[in-house]
Amino acid sequence: MNDDAKQVLTSQQVNDQAPVGWREVNGMLCTRLITKDFDQSLRLVDEIATAADEANHHPDIDLRYGWVGLRMVSHDVGGITSRDIQLAGVISRLADDREVEHAPQVPTAMTVGINTADPDRIRDFWSALTGHAPAPHDSTSLPSPDGQMPEIWFQVTDDPGEGGPFHLDVYVPHDTAQERVDAVVAAGGRLVTDEYAPAWWVLADADGNRACVCTWQPHN
């Protein structure tokens, strides 16, 4: 494997190079393929698995009736690389051959933020409760143990009660973020600040509980 294949791409590079129908969501290259039924989903996954074996690079696959979800990242270097872009292109061609449509606006990821003045004081509690093991060399993060559960992270603050002790970070495709924010406000939410948009918007429900809509984009 050459050095270029191990080079982590910037989010802007991913956006520029990703095949049509793919988006970066929370550090992973994602799409959803819409199928006619479970049988077509299964046959498509079988073809994707063969292509992944040939590339020696494997996506996370969510097999469902009517759709196949795909997420990719180069775990060995901790980011999206040209290997992910290339395999996404192969998968897109397989989907096109079967006349399967992409739904790139659908993939969403969530993390749970816990406000605390001292992560060391509460980390073991949350690790024991949820089964999340602490991240190596990162005292503020409890990664998902299997990729299915949200990451838990500790937001260090002098006022843990500000905005509530918990908040959700909801990661969406960058080109759907404003639509999601508008929908939240229309549903009775309040925009606390868009100071950091388009990286994230801080919102609150009628009781003051906060959440953020997040994208890969840097804030202004």
Secondary structure, DSSP 8 states (H G I E B T S, - for coil): --GGGG----HHHHHHHS-TT-EEETTEEEEEEE-SSHHHHHHHHHHHHHHHHHHT---EEEEETTEEEEEE-BTTTTB--HHHHHHHHHHHHHHHHTT-EE-TT---EEEEEEEES-HHHHHHHHHHHH----BTTBTTEE--SSSSS-EEEEEE-S-TTTT-SEEEEEE--GGGHHHHHHHHHHTT-EEEE-TTTTTEEEEE-TT--EEEEE-SS---
